[in-house]
Structures are given as structure tokens and as C-alpha cells.
Amino acid sequence: MYKGAWAENIKSGARARVAGHYYTAEARRLGEAGVVPMGPTDWVKYQLE
């Protein structure tokens, strides 16, 4: 498991670091391949660290 990400509200552009966000190696691989990790709503996207 990996830890850490930035969450961005795509409507307002506000960003916040989410230090406790965990994700798998597969999520990291998909992110590196260009898949945008989305949050629980369509308004939030993540940038994995």
C-alpha cells in the first residue's frame, strides 16, 4: 500500500493534501498510465503521490 495524495475540487480549484489516503500498487499503476483517480463525487479528483 502507498500513502498520501492531493484532493482537488474541480469546480473551485481548491486543493488539500490528504496525508492519510491509502491506495494500492494497481491504483498507482493506473494513475501513471493516465487514469484520473476520482473521489466519492464527480467534483473531487486525486493526484496520488
C-alpha positions as CSV (number, residue, x, y, z in Angstrom):
1,M,0.0,0.0,0.0
2,Y,1.0,3.6,-0.7
3,K,0.1,6.6,1.3
4,G,-0.6,10.3,0.5
5,A,-2.4,12.2,-2.2
6,W,-3.8,15.6,-3.1
7,A,-7.5,16.1,-3.4
8,E,-8.8,18.8,-5.8
9,N,-12.3,20.2,-6.1
10,I,-12.6,20.5,-9.8
11,K,-15.3,23.2,-9.5
12,S,-13.5,25.6,-7.2
13,G,-9.9,24.5,-7.9
14,A,-9.2,24.2,-4.1
15,R,-6.6,21.6,-3.2
16,A,-5.7,19.9,0.0
17,R,-3.1,17.3,0.9
18,V,-4.7,14.1,2.3
19,A,-1.8,12.5,4.2
20,G,-3.9,9.5,5.4
21,H,-5.1,8.5,1.9
22,Y,-4.0,4.9,1.2
23,Y,-4.0,3.3,-2.2
24,T,-2.8,0.1,-3.9
25,A,0.0,-0.6,-6.3
26,E,-2.6,-1.1,-9.0
27,A,-4.2,2.3,-8.4
28,R,-0.7,3.8,-8.7
29,R,-0.1,2.0,-11.9
30,L,-3.4,3.2,-13.4
31,G,-2.6,6.7,-12.3
32,E,0.8,6.6,-14.0
33,A,-1.0,5.3,-17.2
34,G,-3.2,8.4,-17.3
35,V,-6.4,7.2,-15.5
36,V,-7.6,10.1,-13.2
37,P,-8.4,8.8,-9.7
38,M,-11.8,10.3,-8.8
39,G,-13.3,10.8,-5.3
40,P,-16.7,9.8,-3.9
41,T,-18.3,12.5,-6.1
42,D,-17.7,13.8,-9.6
43,W,-16.4,17.1,-8.0
44,V,-13.2,15.6,-6.5
45,K,-10.2,14.1,-8.2
46,Y,-7.0,12.9,-6.6
47,Q,-3.3,13.2,-7.5
48,L,-1.5,10.3,-6.0
49,E,1.9,10.8,-4.5
